[in-house]
Amino acid sequence: MYTAFFVGTAGSGKSQLTATLARYLKVYELDVATLNLDPGVIRLPYAPDVDVRDYIDINEIMTEFELGPNGGLVAAVDLITSESPTILEELKDRSPDILLIDTPGQMELFAFRPTGVIAAKEFGGDRCVLVNLMDANLCQTPFGLINSLTLSLSVYMRFFFPQLNLISKIDLIDNNTREEIDKWLEDNYVFEDAINSQITGERREMAINLLRIINDLHLLAETFPLSSKANVNIDQLYAKLQLIWQGGEDFQVEDRVVH
């Protein structure tokens, strides 16, 4: 089974991308399933094939332990690992070729607590990719993009899975800004020049040093813009997932090939 986890800050578009990519794959008649790991979500833009809310009721947790919404959500996410054998059994019965996993809206609950790392290893298997979403509104300036990439590096260090970084909701920013972002991602020297021209003092020095680390780790090469609603670069996302899953070979499922 090929697995992709979608992580990112609240409102970055994880659920929408899960829905969009699932539809994209089904067009090619690929066997794809979705797993919702957010016990606190109220509405989703897709119908999960497997849903953690079937096993964890956040309202019951809040009542039983006398917790508020934040405490209840933390407790609910921490309970995911206790329900993982049942969830894994349901996934085994479903047995999809591709599994898309939508993680909790508050990224810190999944990425920076032990539960998230444990759950990722249990559900991810050996052929797993972590797709990190960075909100385009936060990436419109060189310093903002550096901040987002630094957070993505922290996520990578937590999970140590192959990772793609998406600048999501790219349709919400103007074309000129988008072209600037593309230039920064394509050419490290252009990115550094933008930092030098727009940032001063210690912040500039810090940004330059962080950029050089990010470039040395090849994070820029695995970062690109995307829009789930406008279907921008969904095909590029699938192509990159395929490269990681299959080492560059065409993805074959039951004699079907998607090029």
Backbone torsions as a table, in degrees:
resi	resn	phi	psi	omega
1	MET	NA	134.5	177.9
2	TYR	-97.7	130.7	-171.0
3	THR	-125.4	142.0	173.2
4	ALA	-133.2	124.5	173.3
5	PHE	-94.8	137.1	175.0
6	PHE	-109.2	117.3	179.6
7	VAL	-125.4	161.8	179.1
8	GLY	160.8	166.6	-178.5
9	THR	-65.5	162.9	-179.1
10	ALA	-57.6	131.1	178.4
11	GLY	83.3	7.4	-178.2
12	SER	-80.3	-11.1	174.4
13	GLY	103.0	26.4	-178.2
14	LYS	-62.0	-48.7	-176.8
15	SER	-67.2	-40.1	179.1
16	GLN	-64.0	-39.8	178.6
17	LEU	-67.7	-39.5	176.0
18	THR	-56.1	-46.2	-180.0
19	ALA	-64.2	-45.7	-176.0
20	THR	-66.0	-45.1	-178.8
21	LEU	-68.0	-36.9	177.5
22	ALA	-61.0	-44.0	177.9
23	ARG	-63.5	-41.7	-179.9
24	TYR	-58.8	-46.0	-177.9
25	LEU	-68.8	-35.2	-179.6
26	LYS	-69.2	-26.7	175.3
27	VAL	-58.5	-34.5	179.2
28	TYR	-91.4	13.6	176.8
29	GLU	59.2	33.3	174.1
30	LEU	-86.4	146.7	-177.6
31	ASP	-83.7	96.7	-176.7
32	VAL	-119.5	142.8	175.5
33	ALA	-129.1	154.1	178.1
34	THR	-115.6	142.2	177.5
35	LEU	-124.8	120.0	175.3
36	ASN	-92.5	121.5	178.8
37	LEU	-108.5	14.9	178.8
38	ASP	-101.5	103.7	-177.6
39	PRO	-72.9	-12.6	-175.7
40	GLY	-102.6	-3.7	-177.3
41	VAL	-71.4	142.4	-179.1
42	ILE	-95.5	-47.2	-179.8
43	ARG	-129.4	145.0	177.7
44	LEU	-127.6	149.0	178.5
45	PRO	-81.2	12.9	178.3
46	TYR	-149.9	163.2	176.1
47	ALA	-99.3	106.8	-176.3
48	PRO	-61.7	139.6	173.8
49	ASP	-72.9	-33.8	174.5
50	VAL	-133.0	133.3	-170.7
51	ASP	-133.8	121.1	180.0
52	VAL	-61.5	-23.7	179.7
53	ARG	-66.7	-17.9	175.2
54	ASP	-71.1	-17.2	-176.1
55	TYR	-116.6	-22.8	-177.3
56	ILE	-127.9	120.0	179.8
57	ASP	-107.3	107.9	-175.4
58	ILE	-64.1	-32.9	179.3
59	ASN	-67.0	-39.6	176.5
60	GLU	-64.7	-38.7	179.3
61	ILE	-64.7	-43.8	179.7
62	MET	-62.1	-40.3	-179.8
63	THR	-70.2	-47.9	-175.3
64	GLU	-63.5	-41.0	-174.6
65	PHE	-103.9	6.7	178.2
66	GLU	54.4	55.5	-177.7
67	LEU	-112.6	154.1	172.4
68	GLY	-82.5	-178.3	-178.0
69	PRO	-58.4	-42.6	-178.8
70	ASN	-68.0	-47.5	178.8
71	GLY	-64.3	-37.6	178.4
72	GLY	-64.0	-38.9	179.7
73	LEU	-68.1	-41.1	177.6
74	VAL	-60.4	-46.7	-179.6
75	ALA	-63.7	-40.1	-178.8
76	ALA	-64.8	-43.0	178.6
77	VAL	-65.1	-38.9	179.2
78	ASP	-65.2	-20.8	-179.9
79	LEU	-84.0	-7.0	-177.5
80	ILE	-57.5	-43.5	-177.1
81	THR	-64.9	-29.7	178.7
82	SER	-70.2	-23.7	179.2
83	GLU	-99.0	0.0	-174.8
84	SER	-60.9	-36.3	178.7
85	PRO	-60.5	-40.4	179.2
86	THR	-68.1	-41.9	178.8
87	ILE	-64.3	-42.1	179.0
88	LEU	-63.6	-36.5	177.9
89	GLU	-65.6	-39.9	177.5
90	GLU	-65.9	-39.5	176.7
91	LEU	-64.7	-37.5	178.8
92	LYS	-64.0	-40.4	177.8
93	ASP	-65.6	-37.9	179.4
94	ARG	-73.9	-39.6	173.9
95	SER	46.8	59.7	178.7
96	PRO	-78.4	162.2	173.0
97	ASP	-78.3	-33.9	-179.1
98	ILE	-128.4	132.1	178.2
99	LEU	-120.3	123.6	176.3
100	LEU	-105.1	124.5	-173.3
101	ILE	-114.8	118.1	179.8
102	ASP	-94.5	118.6	-173.5
103	THR	-96.3	169.4	-177.3
104	PRO	-53.9	146.5	-178.1
105	GLY	-58.2	-41.4	177.2
106	GLN	-83.1	101.1	-171.8
107	MET	-55.5	-36.1	-175.2
108	GLU	-62.1	-28.5	179.7
109	LEU	-67.8	-28.7	-179.2
110	PHE	-99.0	-44.2	-172.5
111	ALA	-80.0	-29.5	-171.2
112	PHE	-119.9	20.6	170.0
113	ARG	-121.9	151.9	-177.4
114	PRO	-56.1	-32.3	-177.8
115	THR	-56.6	-43.7	-176.9
116	GLY	-61.0	-46.3	-178.9
117	VAL	-64.8	-42.2	179.0
118	ILE	-63.8	-46.3	-179.7
119	ALA	-63.2	-39.4	-179.7
120	ALA	-62.4	-40.5	179.3
121	LYS	-69.4	-34.9	-178.6
122	GLU	-72.9	-41.7	-175.9
123	PHE	-91.7	-20.8	-172.1
124	GLY	-79.2	-36.2	-177.8
125	GLY	72.1	-162.4	-174.4
126	ASP	-86.0	-21.8	-176.4
127	ARG	-116.5	76.0	-171.6
128	CYS	-125.1	140.6	176.3
129	VAL	-123.9	139.3	174.9
130	LEU	-103.0	121.6	-179.5
131	VAL	-105.2	110.7	-176.1
132	ASN	-100.0	122.4	-178.6
133	LEU	-96.8	131.2	177.3
134	MET	-118.4	121.4	-175.7
135	ASP	-63.0	127.2	-178.2
136	ALA	-58.0	-31.7	179.6
137	ASN	-62.7	-24.9	179.8
138	LEU	-92.9	-3.5	-174.4
139	CYS	-115.4	17.5	-174.5
140	GLN	-80.4	-15.3	177.5
141	THR	-117.4	157.2	178.5
142	PRO	-56.8	-41.6	-178.6
143	PHE	-69.2	-37.9	177.7
144	GLY	-64.2	-39.8	178.5
145	LEU	-67.3	-39.8	177.0
146	ILE	-61.5	-43.2	178.0
147	ASN	-58.4	-45.5	-178.7
148	SER	-65.7	-40.0	178.5
149	LEU	-68.6	-33.1	176.5
150	THR	-65.0	-41.5	175.9
151	LEU	-63.4	-39.4	178.7
152	SER	-63.7	-34.3	176.6
153	LEU	-65.4	-39.1	176.7
154	SER	-62.2	-40.4	178.0
155	VAL	-63.3	-44.1	179.5
156	TYR	-60.2	-41.3	180.0
157	MET	-66.2	-29.2	179.0
158	ARG	-70.5	-46.0	-172.2
159	PHE	-99.0	-34.7	-178.3
160	PHE	57.1	39.7	171.9
161	PHE	-98.8	159.5	166.7
162	PRO	-54.0	135.3	-170.7
163	GLN	-134.4	137.8	170.9
164	LEU	-113.2	141.7	178.5
165	ASN	-114.1	119.6	-178.0
166	LEU	-109.4	132.6	169.7
167	ILE	-88.0	98.2	-170.5
168	SER	-83.2	165.6	178.8
169	LYS	57.3	38.7	-176.7
170	ILE	-65.6	-19.1	178.6
171	ASP	-69.2	-13.3	-177.4
172	LEU	-87.1	-5.4	179.2
173	ILE	-114.0	158.2	-174.8
174	ASP	-73.3	161.3	-174.6
175	ASN	-62.6	-37.9	-179.5
176	ASN	-62.8	-44.1	178.8
177	THR	-65.5	-40.0	178.9
178	ARG	-62.5	-41.7	178.2
179	GLU	-63.0	-37.5	177.1
180	GLU	-63.1	-45.3	179.4
181	ILE	-60.6	-43.4	178.2
182	ASP	-57.9	-41.5	179.7
183	LYS	-64.8	-41.4	179.4
184	TRP	-61.9	-41.6	-177.6
185	LEU	-71.5	-32.1	-176.2
186	GLU	-81.1	-27.8	-173.8
187	ASP	-137.3	111.5	-178.1
188	ASN	-59.5	-34.8	-178.6
189	TYR	-71.2	-35.8	175.8
190	VAL	-65.3	-40.6	178.0
191	PHE	-62.2	-44.7	-179.8
192	GLU	-65.5	-38.8	176.6
193	ASP	-62.4	-38.6	179.2
194	ALA	-64.7	-39.2	177.3
195	ILE	-63.8	-46.0	-179.0
196	ASN	-61.9	-33.2	-176.1
197	SER	-85.1	-20.4	-173.5
198	GLN	-114.8	-11.4	-176.4
199	ILE	-127.9	144.5	-179.1
200	THR	-128.0	167.4	172.1
201	GLY	66.8	-149.7	-176.1
202	GLU	-64.8	-32.3	178.0
203	ARG	-62.1	-37.2	178.5
204	ARG	-65.2	-45.9	179.9
205	GLU	-61.2	-42.6	179.5
206	MET	-64.4	-43.9	-179.3
207	ALA	-62.5	-42.4	179.0
208	ILE	-62.3	-45.9	-179.9
209	ASN	-63.1	-40.9	178.4
210	LEU	-66.0	-40.2	178.8
211	LEU	-60.3	-41.2	-178.9
212	ARG	-66.0	-36.8	175.8
213	ILE	-65.5	-46.5	179.9
214	ILE	-60.1	-40.6	179.7
215	ASN	-68.5	-40.6	178.9
216	ASP	-61.5	-30.9	-179.6
217	LEU	-89.6	4.4	176.8
218	HIS	61.5	28.2	178.6
219	LEU	-69.5	-32.3	-179.4
220	LEU	-64.3	-35.0	-178.6
221	ALA	-67.3	-23.5	-179.1
222	GLU	-108.6	28.9	178.3
223	THR	-124.5	130.5	179.1
224	PHE	-155.4	157.3	-179.0
225	PRO	-78.9	156.6	-177.6
226	LEU	-158.7	150.1	171.6
227	SER	-135.6	120.2	178.8
228	SER	-70.9	-39.8	-176.5
229	LYS	-73.4	-37.3	-179.2
230	ALA	-93.9	2.2	-179.7
231	ASN	56.3	40.7	177.0
232	VAL	-90.2	120.1	175.4
233	ASN	65.9	22.6	172.7
234	ILE	-65.4	-38.0	177.6
235	ASP	-65.1	-36.8	177.9
236	GLN	-66.9	-38.3	176.9
237	LEU	-60.9	-47.7	-179.6
238	TYR	-61.9	-40.9	-179.9
239	ALA	-61.1	-41.6	180.0
240	LYS	-70.7	-37.2	174.9
241	LEU	-61.0	-44.0	179.9
242	GLN	-61.3	-41.7	179.2
243	LEU	-59.9	-40.2	-179.7
244	ILE	-73.4	-45.8	-178.8
245	TRP	-62.3	-41.6	-170.2
246	GLN	-118.5	10.3	177.6
247	GLY	64.3	30.3	175.9
248	GLY	97.8	-7.0	-179.9
249	GLU	-81.8	157.8	173.6
250	ASP	-63.6	140.1	-175.9
251	PHE	-82.1	120.5	-176.3
252	GLN	-117.0	130.6	176.2
253	VAL	-134.9	113.5	178.0
254	GLU	51.1	51.3	176.2
255	ASP	70.2	7.4	174.5
256	ARG	-99.2	140.3	-178.8
257	VAL	-126.7	133.3	173.4
258	VAL	-112.2	118.2	-179.1
259	HIS	-94.8	NA	NA
